[in-house]
């Protein structure tokens, strides 16, 4: 029997290290004054940072157009990290036609695409990313994101061949060999031995990344090494207990192995709590009915891989 995983993390401040935002904007002359330490000290506290940036917009009448747009960009990033996606999109829309230097229109479209992706509006995300590719055919990060979208089960345009093409192009365009692209390309092509080697390399360099451990769990599940899959999912949960995909995969594992229905129900309940819009609730209801009546088990859903950049921000517990 597989041992139940605990939802309690041993590291409440654990973070994944992939960040789509930090390398977009170099230090600005705007913040070379006495406000520099205040703003960047506050940056770990997003609400305080947001208040500080908004105060500058209201109080500093000497801001030029480019400086004001830089603050709008940073506010868009903050709202995205807080999961306030509509507000984030509104700020990015305001600067889309006049991005602050050194950013270009493609950089803003990239951010808009990433927000839509976080909202699981994959069609709008694809449209935004394709606008970037129209300007820059070798934009490594966008090629990586497009590859993931075509790999994603929830997209209406899923195409594994295109996924592999985009992910391979992202490697050639400059994404590091130990990056998620290489691993997902192998996984999409069911080249599990190469995928395992790539994940080993990634974990060696970044053992505190929960998305890597989740994907390793999916890999073990697909080659029927269920105890190893449990260990990988448990490691991901210890690092960040708020990733709904990990709990979903753990549920699927419990349900597939020895019919551990009680443990599966507990894990599905965690999934539904973390992602209320998921389709988990219906399956959870079916399992509870099986437990109560002894009726036949429904088909077990397969594991879901987690986007390599979906949990790049510091661990933020769900509201409530």
Backbone bond lengths (Angstrom), bond angles and torsions (degrees), N, CA, C in turn:
res aa  C-N    CA-C-N  psi(-1)  N-CA   C-N-CA  omega(-1)  CA-C   N-CA-C  phi
1 X - - - 1.466 - - 1.521 109.72 -
2 X 1.331 116.18 138.23 1.452 120.83 177.67 1.514 109.92 -80.22
3 X 1.328 117.30 137.14 1.460 121.45 -177.41 1.520 110.68 -76.48
4 X 1.356 117.11 139.90 1.467 119.84 178.71 1.523 111.19 -63.48
5 X 1.327 115.88 144.36 1.466 121.11 176.33 1.509 109.41 -88.93
6 X 1.323 115.97 152.99 1.464 121.52 177.92 1.504 110.34 -98.13
7 X 1.327 116.08 142.77 1.450 120.28 178.78 1.518 111.58 -82.07
8 X 1.317 117.56 -12.94 1.463 120.10 -175.81 1.519 109.86 -81.52
9 X 1.310 115.90 124.16 1.455 121.46 -178.53 1.509 110.42 -83.84
10 X 1.336 115.83 145.80 1.451 120.68 173.95 1.512 112.16 -85.54
11 X 1.341 115.67 -3.88 1.459 119.51 -177.97 1.512 109.00 -144.57
12 X 1.337 115.28 93.21 1.457 119.60 -175.39 1.513 112.93 -68.22
13 X 1.334 117.56 -16.27 1.451 120.28 -178.20 1.521 111.83 -105.90
14 X 1.351 116.40 17.77 1.463 119.17 -177.04 1.512 110.40 -64.70
15 X 1.318 115.26 146.39 1.454 119.99 179.02 1.505 110.00 -137.85
16 X 1.341 114.98 151.64 1.456 119.87 165.66 1.518 106.93 -86.24
17 X 1.312 116.52 155.84 1.459 118.19 -169.20 1.514 114.29 -103.77
18 X 1.310 118.57 -3.82 1.453 118.84 179.06 1.519 108.08 -80.82
19 X 1.317 118.44 128.82 1.461 121.26 -178.10 1.509 109.02 -134.99
20 X 1.338 115.97 123.15 1.444 120.46 -179.21 1.521 112.15 -84.18
21 X 1.329 118.05 -6.92 1.455 120.94 -170.32 1.514 113.72 -109.61
22 X 1.328 117.45 -36.88 1.459 120.16 -166.64 1.514 113.99 -62.25
23 X 1.341 118.05 -29.20 1.454 118.81 -176.79 1.520 112.50 -96.12
24 X 1.341 117.45 6.92 1.452 119.69 -178.63 1.521 112.26 -79.79
25 X 1.324 116.30 -35.10 1.447 119.86 -170.65 1.511 110.33 -123.27
26 X 1.323 119.08 111.87 1.467 121.27 176.99 1.512 110.10 -71.31
27 X 1.337 118.92 165.79 1.454 121.33 176.90 1.518 110.74 -53.64
28 X 1.320 116.08 138.00 1.453 121.07 -174.13 1.517 111.47 -105.80
29 X 1.342 117.71 147.64 1.459 120.54 174.49 1.514 112.30 -58.86
30 X 1.342 115.98 -24.28 1.455 120.59 -178.95 1.518 111.63 -58.55
31 X 1.349 116.90 -33.20 1.454 120.57 -173.33 1.531 112.58 -109.08
32 X 1.307 116.25 27.60 1.458 119.16 178.17 1.523 112.63 -87.61
33 X 1.312 117.44 -2.67 1.452 121.93 -178.04 1.507 112.09 -90.55
34 X 1.357 117.63 -163.08 1.458 121.39 -175.85 1.523 114.18 -65.60
35 X 1.348 117.10 -17.14 1.465 118.85 179.41 1.528 112.82 -76.64
36 X 1.342 116.67 -10.99 1.459 119.76 -175.88 1.525 112.56 -54.68
37 X 1.352 116.23 -53.36 1.465 118.49 -176.57 1.516 111.32 -64.95
38 X 1.332 117.51 -38.96 1.462 120.87 179.93 1.519 111.02 -60.29
39 X 1.326 116.51 -49.50 1.461 120.26 -175.23 1.520 111.72 -67.57
40 X 1.326 116.16 -45.31 1.457 117.33 -176.41 1.521 112.59 -77.88
41 X 1.326 118.58 -25.77 1.462 120.35 170.67 1.519 109.50 -65.72
42 X 1.311 115.63 -37.34 1.467 120.54 -179.76 1.522 112.27 -76.58
43 X 1.337 117.00 -16.78 1.462 118.65 -170.03 1.521 112.69 -61.76
44 X 1.346 116.77 -25.53 1.453 118.63 175.18 1.513 112.01 -69.51
45 X 1.323 116.65 -23.05 1.460 122.11 175.07 1.517 107.19 -106.19
46 X 1.322 116.73 101.56 1.457 121.12 -168.86 1.521 112.50 -63.17
47 X 1.332 117.90 -36.32 1.465 119.88 -179.98 1.528 111.07 -64.00
48 X 1.326 116.49 -42.44 1.458 120.07 179.00 1.521 111.37 -66.60
49 X 1.328 115.64 -41.05 1.457 119.21 178.26 1.521 110.72 -62.04
50 X 1.324 115.57 -42.65 1.466 120.30 179.48 1.526 110.96 -60.29
51 X 1.338 116.91 -45.12 1.460 120.79 178.69 1.523 111.55 -61.52
52 X 1.342 115.64 -40.00 1.467 119.17 -178.79 1.526 110.73 -65.61
53 X 1.325 116.94 -44.61 1.460 119.51 179.80 1.528 111.55 -64.52
54 X 1.330 116.97 -41.46 1.463 119.92 -179.98 1.528 111.12 -65.87
55 X 1.339 116.06 -35.12 1.462 119.76 177.90 1.523 110.96 -63.31
56 X 1.326 116.83 -39.56 1.467 120.25 178.07 1.523 110.20 -62.44
57 X 1.338 116.53 -43.53 1.462 119.82 179.67 1.525 111.76 -58.97
58 X 1.342 115.71 -39.79 1.460 120.02 -176.19 1.533 112.66 -79.53
59 X 1.339 117.02 -36.02 1.464 119.97 -167.86 1.519 114.21 -99.70
60 X 1.331 117.09 -29.21 1.460 118.57 -175.22 1.528 109.96 -91.19
61 X 1.319 116.07 99.22 1.460 121.11 -177.31 1.531 112.45 -77.37
62 X 1.342 116.63 -7.09 1.462 120.43 -177.59 1.526 112.16 -91.97
63 X 1.336 116.97 -0.54 1.461 119.13 179.46 1.516 110.11 -63.07
64 X 1.341 116.03 132.98 1.461 116.59 173.56 1.533 108.68 -87.27
65 X 1.330 115.35 177.31 1.462 121.68 -173.51 1.527 111.01 -59.78
66 X 1.336 117.05 -42.78 1.457 121.04 -176.55 1.526 111.32 -68.81
67 X 1.319 116.88 -38.26 1.460 120.59 179.31 1.525 110.77 -66.54
68 X 1.332 116.19 -41.46 1.469 119.87 178.12 1.528 110.61 -62.73
69 X 1.319 116.81 -40.85 1.463 119.84 179.97 1.525 111.93 -68.72
70 X 1.332 116.59 -30.14 1.460 119.09 175.28 1.529 109.87 -63.33
71 X 1.319 116.84 -41.95 1.466 119.99 178.68 1.521 110.39 -65.32
72 X 1.335 117.18 -39.83 1.464 119.97 177.29 1.527 110.78 -61.12
73 X 1.332 116.39 -38.92 1.464 119.97 177.26 1.527 110.56 -62.46
74 X 1.331 116.03 -46.27 1.467 119.69 -179.06 1.526 110.92 -64.29
75 X 1.309 117.77 -36.17 1.472 120.45 176.63 1.530 110.28 -65.75
76 X 1.332 116.66 -38.45 1.465 119.44 176.19 1.521 111.48 -60.23
77 X 1.345 116.51 -40.42 1.464 121.14 178.08 1.536 110.16 -64.73
78 X 1.337 116.73 -44.47 1.466 120.60 -178.85 1.525 110.59 -60.98
79 X 1.334 116.72 -47.53 1.467 119.53 179.68 1.531 110.95 -62.25
80 X 1.335 117.30 -36.23 1.463 119.52 177.64 1.523 110.37 -63.32
81 X 1.337 116.34 -44.03 1.461 119.82 -179.67 1.521 111.81 -66.24
82 X 1.327 116.83 -27.26 1.463 120.30 178.09 1.525 112.75 -83.03
83 X 1.327 116.50 -4.04 1.461 120.18 -177.93 1.510 113.18 78.06
84 X 1.329 118.05 15.12 1.473 122.28 177.44 1.525 107.45 -96.24
85 X 1.319 114.50 77.94 1.448 120.64 -165.77 1.526 113.66 -72.24
86 X 1.320 118.57 -37.11 1.461 119.52 179.01 1.525 111.10 -63.92
87 X 1.343 116.15 -41.72 1.464 119.83 177.52 1.529 110.59 -64.67
88 X 1.346 116.03 -40.26 1.454 119.94 178.36 1.520 111.04 -60.31
89 X 1.332 116.45 -46.99 1.462 120.17 179.70 1.521 112.02 -60.75
90 X 1.339 116.67 -36.99 1.465 119.44 -178.77 1.530 111.12 -63.90
91 X 1.333 117.50 -38.05 1.466 120.51 178.52 1.523 111.31 -70.34
92 X 1.326 116.77 -42.16 1.463 118.92 178.78 1.531 111.16 -65.41
93 X 1.337 116.79 -36.25 1.469 120.34 177.76 1.525 111.11 -62.65
94 X 1.323 116.13 -35.58 1.473 120.13 -177.53 1.521 112.37 -65.59
95 X 1.329 117.05 -28.37 1.469 119.32 -176.56 1.524 112.40 -110.74
96 X 1.334 116.89 8.03 1.455 120.12 -174.62 1.531 111.97 -58.76
97 X 1.323 117.09 -41.85 1.463 120.40 -176.29 1.525 112.66 -89.48
98 X 1.329 117.10 -10.00 1.464 121.20 178.30 1.532 109.64 -138.17
99 X 1.321 118.14 64.98 1.474 119.93 -178.38 1.528 110.92 -65.62
100 X 1.331 117.20 143.26 1.466 119.51 179.07 1.520 111.43 -70.26
101 X 1.309 115.50 142.73 1.463 120.81 177.24 1.540 110.19 -62.89
102 X 1.327 118.93 137.48 1.468 128.88 11.07 1.527 113.79 -96.69
103 X 1.321 118.36 14.90 1.457 120.48 -177.27 1.522 110.99 -73.06
104 X 1.342 114.46 158.20 1.462 121.69 176.51 1.522 108.82 -121.34
105 X 1.340 116.29 173.44 1.464 120.18 179.46 1.525 111.44 -55.35
106 X 1.347 115.67 -37.52 1.469 119.33 -177.89 1.525 111.57 -61.81
107 X 1.336 117.92 -33.76 1.461 120.72 179.53 1.524 111.28 -65.99
108 X 1.325 116.46 -37.05 1.466 119.87 179.69 1.526 110.12 -72.70
109 X 1.339 116.85 -40.70 1.460 119.29 175.76 1.530 111.13 -61.14
110 X 1.329 116.31 -35.36 1.461 119.85 176.83 1.524 110.50 -60.81
111 X 1.330 116.97 -46.14 1.459 120.75 179.32 1.525 111.31 -64.07
112 X 1.331 117.04 -41.36 1.468 121.24 178.38 1.532 109.68 -61.85
113 X 1.331 116.40 -43.30 1.463 119.77 177.84 1.513 111.93 -61.34
114 X 1.343 116.48 -40.27 1.463 119.64 -179.44 1.519 111.43 -67.51
115 X 1.330 117.84 -36.45 1.469 120.44 176.28 1.520 109.94 -63.36
116 X 1.332 117.31 -48.23 1.466 120.00 178.21 1.528 111.21 -58.89
117 X 1.327 115.71 -37.37 1.463 119.69 179.07 1.520 110.71 -63.99
118 X 1.348 117.05 -40.88 1.458 120.60 177.48 1.528 110.70 -63.28
119 X 1.337 116.48 -31.62 1.463 120.72 177.78 1.526 112.34 -80.39
120 X 1.326 116.68 -2.92 1.466 123.99 -176.98 1.519 111.81 64.37
121 X 1.338 115.81 25.96 1.456 121.57 171.32 1.526 106.13 -93.10
122 X 1.332 115.02 78.69 1.450 120.68 -169.52 1.525 112.87 -68.33
123 X 1.329 117.21 -30.88 1.458 119.90 -179.78 1.529 110.92 -66.82
124 X 1.344 116.92 -45.57 1.463 120.14 177.73 1.527 111.19 -66.87
125 X 1.334 116.11 -35.99 1.470 119.74 177.20 1.521 110.11 -62.13
126 X 1.335 116.29 -45.41 1.468 120.20 179.64 1.526 110.58 -60.68
127 X 1.338 116.65 -42.26 1.466 120.26 179.89 1.530 110.88 -61.06
128 X 1.336 116.90 -43.35 1.465 120.67 -179.73 1.528 110.95 -65.47
129 X 1.335 116.73 -44.64 1.463 119.79 179.95 1.533 111.60 -64.38
130 X 1.327 116.32 -36.52 1.460 119.36 179.80 1.524 111.48 -66.96
131 X 1.343 117.23 -27.91 1.468 120.20 174.40 1.527 110.35 -65.86
132 X 1.325 116.02 -34.72 1.472 119.49 176.90 1.523 109.94 -67.65
133 X 1.341 115.73 -46.66 1.465 120.47 -178.44 1.523 110.63 -62.41
134 X 1.332 117.70 -30.88 1.459 120.56 178.34 1.528 111.19 -61.05
135 X 1.344 116.17 -31.09 1.470 120.83 178.49 1.524 113.00 -91.83
136 X 1.343 115.82 -26.49 1.466 119.55 -174.88 1.527 109.12 -147.30
137 X 1.318 115.52 98.96 1.467 120.92 -175.18 1.523 112.90 -68.35
138 X 1.324 117.50 -14.68 1.470 120.34 -176.18 1.532 111.40 -115.93
139 X 1.325 117.84 27.99 1.471 121.50 177.79 1.533 107.84 -72.73
140 X 1.332 116.38 102.09 1.469 121.34 -169.19 1.521 113.07 -58.94
141 X 1.336 116.65 -45.60 1.468 118.96 -176.05 1.528 111.63 -66.99
142 X 1.340 117.01 -38.34 1.460 119.41 -179.83 1.523 110.49 -69.81
143 X 1.320 117.10 -38.90 1.465 119.82 174.87 1.526 110.35 -58.90
144 X 1.331 116.20 -40.17 1.465 120.88 177.81 1.523 110.92 -63.35
145 X 1.343 116.69 -45.61 1.459 120.19 -178.69 1.530 111.21 -65.52
146 X 1.343 117.25 -40.65 1.463 120.12 177.79 1.526 110.74 -63.63
147 X 1.332 116.39 -39.79 1.457 119.37 176.71 1.513 111.86 -59.09
148 X 1.341 115.19 -42.14 1.457 118.62 178.68 1.531 111.13 -64.36
149 X 1.348 117.03 -41.94 1.467 120.21 -178.75 1.528 110.96 -60.47
150 X 1.320 116.73 -42.44 1.463 119.44 179.18 1.530 111.80 -70.74
151 X 1.322 116.76 -22.32 1.466 121.62 177.36 1.521 111.69 -82.03
152 X 1.337 117.18 -20.54 1.459 122.87 -170.02 1.517 111.79 -70.67
153 X 1.340 115.88 131.01 1.466 120.59 179.60 1.525 112.30 -63.92
154 X 1.333 116.66 -32.49 1.463 119.18 -174.00 1.509 114.60 -81.28
155 X 1.336 119.05 0.16 1.457 120.12 -178.00 1.527 110.38 -91.28
156 X 1.340 115.00 145.80 1.468 120.07 -179.24 1.514 111.86 -74.97
157 X 1.324 116.85 -10.77 1.467 121.11 -175.64 1.527 111.13 -116.18
158 X 1.326 117.55 26.11 1.464 121.14 -176.90 1.526 110.89 -53.44
159 X 1.322 115.53 132.13 1.462 120.92 -179.17 1.528 107.39 -155.23
160 X 1.325 116.47 102.68 1.462 120.00 -174.57 1.525 112.52 -65.50
161 X 1.329 117.70 -33.23 1.460 119.38 178.66 1.526 110.81 -64.29
162 X 1.347 116.07 -44.67 1.465 118.97 177.09 1.523 110.97 -65.62
163 X 1.335 116.34 -35.87 1.463 120.00 178.49 1.527 110.08 -58.36
164 X 1.319 116.37 -48.08 1.460 120.36 -179.81 1.523 110.59 -63.01
165 X 1.340 116.52 -40.46 1.470 119.82 179.50 1.527 111.43 -60.66
166 X 1.347 116.25 -47.95 1.461 119.69 -178.38 1.536 111.42 -66.31
167 X 1.336 116.48 -42.30 1.458 119.64 -179.16 1.528 111.35 -65.87
168 X 1.323 115.66 -37.73 1.468 119.26 177.16 1.527 110.42 -66.98
169 X 1.337 116.92 -40.96 1.468 120.52 177.32 1.527 110.84 -61.59
170 X 1.348 116.39 -37.14 1.465 119.04 -179.16 1.530 110.67 -64.62
171 X 1.342 116.37 -34.92 1.464 119.53 176.51 1.526 110.93 -65.47
172 X 1.327 115.69 -43.88 1.461 119.95 -179.80 1.526 111.31 -67.57
173 X 1.348 116.27 -27.21 1.466 120.51 -177.09 1.519 112.79 -82.46
174 X 1.334 116.81 -9.09 1.455 116.87 174.61 1.503 116.16 131.19
175 X 1.340 119.36 -2.27 1.458 120.31 174.99 1.519 108.22 -67.70
176 X 1.324 117.37 135.06 1.459 121.61 -175.07 1.525 111.60 -60.86
177 X 1.324 118.66 144.87 1.461 121.65 179.92 1.517 113.99 -57.08
178 X 1.336 118.03 -26.81 1.466 120.43 179.61 1.518 111.96 -88.69
179 X 1.344 116.76 7.13 1.452 121.11 -177.44 1.522 110.63 -78.26
180 X 1.352 117.76 170.33 1.458 120.77 179.90 1.518 114.38 -59.07
181 X 1.337 119.06 -28.82 1.464 120.82 -175.01 1.522 112.46 -55.47
182 X 1.319 115.94 -47.67 1.463 120.08 -176.40 1.524 110.45 -61.66
183 X 1.308 116.01 -43.48 1.466 120.05 -176.46 1.521 111.03 -67.28
184 X 1.346 116.81 -43.08 1.459 119.48 -177.94 1.519 111.77 -71.72
185 X 1.328 116.84 -31.42 1.455 119.14 175.12 1.527 110.47 -62.21
186 X 1.327 116.38 -44.19 1.464 120.07 178.07 1.525 111.35 -65.64
187 X 1.337 116.47 -41.79 1.461 119.72 -179.52 1.526 110.58 -63.99
188 X 1.343 115.60 -43.98 1.467 119.41 -179.44 1.517 110.90 -61.46
189 X 1.339 116.27 -33.88 1.458 120.45 179.01 1.515 113.82 -89.01
190 X 1.337 116.91 5.73 1.461 123.73 179.89 1.528 111.97 57.80
191 X 1.338 116.35 33.44 1.464 120.93 174.85 1.529 107.11 -95.25
192 X 1.339 115.08 77.03 1.452 120.76 -166.16 1.529 113.26 -68.90
193 X 1.334 117.72 -34.26 1.469 119.10 179.18 1.526 110.96 -63.36
194 X 1.346 115.88 -44.86 1.460 119.64 179.46 1.525 110.48 -68.51
195 X 1.331 116.23 -36.44 1.464 119.60 177.91 1.517 110.42 -62.43
196 X 1.340 116.26 -42.57 1.462 120.31 179.85 1.531 110.87 -61.62
197 X 1.328 116.32 -43.66 1.471 119.83 178.65 1.529 110.98 -61.56
198 X 1.334 115.68 -40.26 1.466 119.68 -179.42 1.523 110.79 -67.01
199 X 1.330 117.19 -40.18 1.468 120.31 178.52 1.524 111.28 -66.88
200 X 1.329 116.86 -38.88 1.465 119.48 176.56 1.523 110.91 -58.28
201 X 1.321 115.83 -43.06 1.463 120.85 178.66 1.523 110.52 -63.58
202 X 1.340 116.49 -41.70 1.460 120.42 -178.64 1.530 111.15 -65.78
203 X 1.326 116.80 -43.77 1.460 120.46 -178.96 1.524 111.00 -66.89
204 X 1.314 116.28 -33.67 1.464 119.79 177.44 1.528 110.25 -60.69
205 X 1.335 116.17 -39.33 1.469 120.27 -178.65 1.521 112.37 -84.97
206 X 1.336 117.48 -25.06 1.472 120.35 -173.62 1.521 109.64 -149.67
207 X 1.334 115.78 70.80 1.459 120.86 -176.42 1.505 114.59 -71.61
208 X 1.356 118.13 -9.33 1.465 121.44 -179.81 1.520 112.45 -99.70
209 X 1.318 117.41 16.06 1.459 120.80 179.11 1.530 109.31 -93.53
210 X 1.338 118.78 109.68 1.473 120.29 -175.52 1.520 113.29 -65.89
211 X 1.338 117.86 -27.60 1.466 118.94 -179.19 1.521 111.15 -67.13
212 X 1.334 117.28 -33.88 1.457 119.45 177.03 1.527 110.37 -64.48
213 X 1.337 116.67 -45.14 1.464 120.01 -178.75 1.532 111.47 -64.90
214 X 1.343 116.42 -36.70 1.462 119.10 176.38 1.528 110.31 -62.31
215 X 1.326 116.49 -46.14 1.457 120.26 -179.02 1.529 111.92 -65.74
216 X 1.322 116.30 -35.32 1.467 119.50 174.82 1.531 109.72 -63.08
217 X 1.342 116.31 -39.36 1.460 120.04 176.49 1.517 111.66 -61.31
218 X 1.329 116.98 -42.56 1.471 120.92 177.60 1.523 110.21 -61.67
219 X 1.323 115.99 -42.29 1.463 120.20 178.65 1.523 110.85 -60.92
220 X 1.332 117.91 -47.75 1.465 121.18 178.74 1.529 111.05 -61.95
221 X 1.332 116.55 -39.27 1.464 120.29 179.03 1.530 110.21 -60.37
222 X 1.333 115.96 -43.41 1.461 120.13 -175.30 1.527 112.59 -70.46
223 X 1.331 117.00 -20.36 1.479 119.18 176.75 1.534 110.31 -107.42
224 X 1.359 115.43 16.98 1.463 122.70 172.05 1.525 114.91 65.67
225 X 1.327 117.62 26.56 1.471 121.04 172.48 1.527 107.63 -99.28
226 X 1.339 114.66 79.30 1.461 120.42 -165.90 1.527 113.06 -71.99
227 X 1.315 118.37 -36.09 1.463 119.43 179.00 1.533 110.94 -67.68
228 X 1.322 115.65 -37.29 1.468 118.83 175.84 1.530 110.27 -66.61
229 X 1.332 116.66 -36.02 1.462 120.17 177.08 1.528 110.41 -62.93
230 X 1.342 116.41 -43.14 1.461 120.33 178.43 1.524 110.91 -60.55
231 X 1.322 116.69 -42.78 1.461 120.32 179.99 1.530 110.77 -62.37
232 X 1.326 116.87 -41.83 1.462 120.40 -179.38 1.529 110.80 -66.19
233 X 1.347 117.50 -45.16 1.473 120.15 178.10 1.528 110.93 -61.90
234 X 1.331 116.44 -39.84 1.468 119.91 -179.94 1.524 111.21 -63.51
235 X 1.325 116.42 -38.58 1.466 119.90 177.46 1.532 110.49 -64.01
236 X 1.344 116.16 -41.87 1.461 119.63 178.74 1.530 111.11 -61.51
237 X 1.338 116.57 -41.21 1.460 121.07 -179.16 1.519 110.83 -67.74
238 X 1.325 117.55 -38.23 1.466 120.28 177.97 1.525 111.14 -62.14
239 X 1.331 117.15 -35.27 1.462 120.97 -179.76 1.524 110.89 -76.82
240 X 1.326 116.33 -44.72 1.460 120.89 -179.71 1.525 108.69 -146.96
241 X 1.338 118.17 104.98 1.467 120.87 -175.68 1.532 114.20 -82.65
242 X 1.340 117.59 8.36 1.462 120.72 -174.26 1.526 113.25 -110.67
243 X 1.321 118.61 21.91 1.461 121.88 -179.59 1.525 108.47 -98.52
244 X 1.328 116.47 109.82 1.469 120.58 -173.81 1.525 111.69 -63.20
245 X 1.348 117.49 -36.56 1.464 120.07 -178.22 1.529 112.11 -61.95
246 X 1.327 116.90 -35.41 1.468 119.70 179.60 1.523 109.81 -65.59
247 X 1.327 116.57 -44.95 1.466 119.80 179.57 1.528 110.96 -64.97
248 X 1.337 117.09 -36.91 1.466 120.30 176.47 1.533 110.32 -62.61
249 X 1.326 116.18 -45.91 1.460 119.89 -179.76 1.528 111.28 -64.16
250 X 1.329 115.61 -37.89 1.461 119.73 177.25 1.525 110.42 -64.07
251 X 1.328 116.95 -39.83 1.473 121.54 177.01 1.515 110.76 -60.22
252 X 1.331 115.31 -47.62 1.466 120.31 179.69 1.525 111.40 -60.55
253 X 1.336 115.60 -37.97 1.468 120.53 178.61 1.523 110.95 -64.41
254 X 1.339 117.33 -48.59 1.465 120.46 179.75 1.522 110.89 -60.70
255 X 1.327 116.61 -40.15 1.459 120.79 -177.80 1.530 111.11 -68.43
256 X 1.332 116.16 -33.12 1.472 120.82 -177.52 1.521 112.34 -79.30
257 X 1.338 116.91 -27.33 1.466 121.33 -174.01 1.522 110.77 -105.92
258 X 1.314 116.79 114.31 1.471 122.32 174.24 1.523 113.53 60.35
259 X 1.350 116.52 17.66 1.465 120.30 178.40 1.535 112.21 50.36
260 X 1.335 115.88 50.10 1.465 120.18 178.93 1.526 109.32 -79.03
261 X 1.333 114.52 73.30 1.459 120.65 -170.31 1.525 112.04 -65.92
262 X 1.322 117.61 -40.98 1.472 119.91 -178.52 1.529 110.92 -61.78
263 X 1.340 115.50 -45.76 1.467 119.05 178.46 1.526 110.67 -65.05
264 X 1.341 116.75 -38.84 1.469 120.23 178.74 1.525 110.52 -63.11
265 X 1.334 117.48 -41.76 1.463 121.16 179.54 1.525 110.72 -62.07
266 X 1.326 116.41 -43.08 1.474 119.82 179.05 1.532 110.99 -61.18
267 X 1.335 115.78 -43.05 1.461 118.93 -178.23 1.532 111.22 -71.05
268 X 1.337 117.51 -38.29 1.467 120.12 175.84 1.530 110.95 -62.71
269 X 1.325 116.35 -36.41 1.469 119.89 178.46 1.530 110.47 -62.61
270 X 1.338 116.96 -39.88 1.464 120.46 176.07 1.521 110.58 -63.83
271 X 1.329 116.07 -40.26 1.465 120.24 178.87 1.520 110.47 -60.69
272 X 1.335 116.47 -46.96 1.467 121.01 -177.99 1.522 111.35 -64.80
273 X 1.326 116.81 -34.40 1.467 120.25 178.76 1.529 111.28 -68.23
274 X 1.338 116.26 -39.85 1.458 120.33 -178.00 1.525 112.62 -78.60
275 X 1.325 117.11 -27.87 1.462 121.18 -178.67 1.527 108.91 -137.03
276 X 1.348 116.24 80.99 1.467 120.35 -174.98 1.521 114.15 -61.55
277 X 1.345 118.08 -21.59 1.460 119.67 -177.47 1.527 112.34 -90.16
278 X 1.334 117.38 1.96 1.466 119.85 -179.16 1.531 110.02 -73.31
279 X 1.335 114.44 168.31 1.468 120.38 178.98 1.524 111.84 -86.24
280 X 1.321 116.45 11.08 1.461 121.24 -175.06 1.518 112.12 -66.93
281 X 1.324 117.19 -34.61 1.464 120.00 -172.76 1.521 112.37 -58.64
282 X 1.331 117.19 -39.53 1.466 120.34 -179.64 1.522 110.07 -64.28
283 X 1.332 116.97 -44.98 1.467 119.81 -179.87 1.526 110.60 -67.50
284 X 1.321 116.65 -36.48 1.463 120.79 177.19 1.528 110.22 -60.76
285 X 1.337 116.60 -41.74 1.472 120.78 177.78 1.531 110.88 -62.63
286 X 1.344 116.87 -40.50 1.466 120.03 179.49 1.528 110.91 -64.54
287 X 1.322 117.18 -41.02 1.466 120.08 -179.67 1.524 111.54 -66.55
288 X 1.321 116.37 -40.41 1.468 119.11 177.81 1.527 110.73 -62.88
289 X 1.325 116.63 -35.07 1.466 120.27 177.17 1.528 110.52 -67.84
290 X 1.337 116.89 -38.97 1.471 120.94 176.43 1.520 110.23 -62.09
291 X 1.333 115.93 -43.44 1.464 120.77 -179.44 1.519 111.59 -63.26
292 X 1.336 116.61 -36.13 1.464 120.88 -176.34 1.525 112.68 -81.77
293 X 1.340 117.13 -34.20 1.464 120.16 -172.15 1.521 114.06 -111.01
294 X 1.336 117.13 -14.55 1.462 119.41 -176.48 1.505 113.43 74.44
295 X 1.326 117.17 18.70 1.463 120.79 179.96 1.528 110.46 -73.36
296 X 1.332 115.71 176.77 1.464 120.76 -175.21 1.525 110.64 -69.48
297 X 1.329 115.24 141.44 1.460 120.45 178.69 1.523 110.97 -67.86
298 X 1.338 118.04 140.83 1.464 120.28 173.44 1.527 110.16 -73.94
299 X 1.319 116.33 169.50 1.460 120.16 176.76 1.529 109.80 -61.92
300 X 1.318 116.12 135.16 1.465 120.83 -178.90 1.521 110.22 -80.52
301 X 1.328 118.71 126.39 1.469 119.68 177.02 1.521 111.22 -68.81
302 X 1.305 116.68 146.14 1.452 120.64 178.45 1.518 111.40 -76.03
303 X 1.320 117.82 166.03 1.465 121.22 -178.61 1.527 111.75 -67.72
304 X 1.326 115.51 152.80 1.458 122.31 176.57 1.522 108.49 -109.07
305 X 1.329 115.89 129.15 1.459 117.70 175.00 1.518 108.91 -77.73
306 X 1.307 116.29 156.53 1.457 121.22 -177.16 1.524 109.03 -105.65
307 X 1.317 115.36 138.31 1.460 120.35 179.72 1.525 109.32 -59.02
308 X 1.328 118.61 133.85 1.464 120.34 -175.18 1.515 114.54 -63.51
309 X 1.342 118.20 -19.83 1.463 119.56 -179.16 1.522 112.51 -114.80
310 X 1.334 117.17 5.85 1.463 118.90 -174.90 1.516 112.70 -66.33
311 X 1.316 117.81 -28.80 1.460 121.62 -177.04 1.523 110.21 -120.84
312 X 1.348 113.99 45.06 1.456 119.24 -179.11 1.513 112.51 -77.44
313 X 1.338 117.20 -17.41 1.454 120.73 -176.29 1.511 111.35 -89.15
314 X 1.343 118.14 163.26 1.451 120.55 177.68 1.515 111.49 -53.52
315 X 1.329 116.30 149.29 1.447 122.41 -178.85 1.514 110.86 -57.16
316 X 1.328 116.01 119.70 1.461 121.80 178.71 1.516 107.68 -122.05
317 X 1.320 119.40 116.52 1.456 120.59 -179.16 1.511 110.70 -66.55
318 X 1.332 118.24 154.73 1.447 121.04 178.72 1.513 110.51 -65.90
319 X 1.352 117.50 155.93 1.458 119.66 179.72 1.509 111.71 -65.23
320 X 1.329 115.56 153.63 1.456 119.66 176.39 1.496 113.31 110.27
